[in-house]
Amino acid sequence: MNSPVAKRSIVIASHRTSVSLEAAYWKALKEIATARGTTLSNLVTSIDVERKQGNLSSCLRLFVLEFYQSKLNERRARKAPPGEPAIRPVKSA
């Protein structure tokens, strides 16, 4: 899968900044924002506010990874037969 890095300007809490991410991450972030009924800027701002360390690009990548891991774990849990534990969840880093 070819996903070149794209540098984009984005407004975070009324401050304009640039973020470099692969195209697949930009697409995923837009999909997540749409699903949550918010804008890309608002989603990135909320991720930035909760950031403990590291650069914003890394935090955004980890957010997308954790979002889809959570979705996978939910699917696995729904498919588990009654009385049996779900398949062991994927642990985030």
C-alpha positions, 0 to 999 in steps of 0.5 A, spaced: 500 500 500 502 506 497 501 512 502 506 517 502 506 522 507 502 529 506 504 535 510 497 539 512 495 545 515 490 544 521 487 549 526 488 546 533 485 550 539 485 557 534 492 556 533 494 554 526 500 548 525 502 543 520 502 536 521 505 530 517 502 524 516 501 518 511 495 519 507 491 513 510 492 516 517 489 523 514 483 518 511 482 514 517 482 521 522 477 524 517 472 518 517 473 517 525 471 525 525 465 524 521 462 518 525 463 522 531 459 528 528 465 533 529 470 536 524 477 534 523 480 540 527 476 538 533 478 531 533 485 533 532 484 538 538 481 533 543 487 528 541 492 534 542 489 536 549 490 529 552 497 528 549 502 526 555 508 526 550 511 525 544 509 529 537 502 530 535 504 526 528 505 520 533 499 521 537 495 521 531 497 515 529 497 511 535 490 514 536 488 511 529 491 505 531 487 504 538 481 506 535 481 500 530 484 496 535 478 497 539 473 496 534 476 489 532 476 487 540 468 489 540 467 485 533 471 479 537 467 480 543 460 480 539 462 473 536 464 470 542 459 464 544 455 465 550 458 463 556 465 463 553 470 469 553 471 473 547 478 472 543 483 475 547 483 482 546 489 486 542 493 490 547 495 497 545 502 499 546 
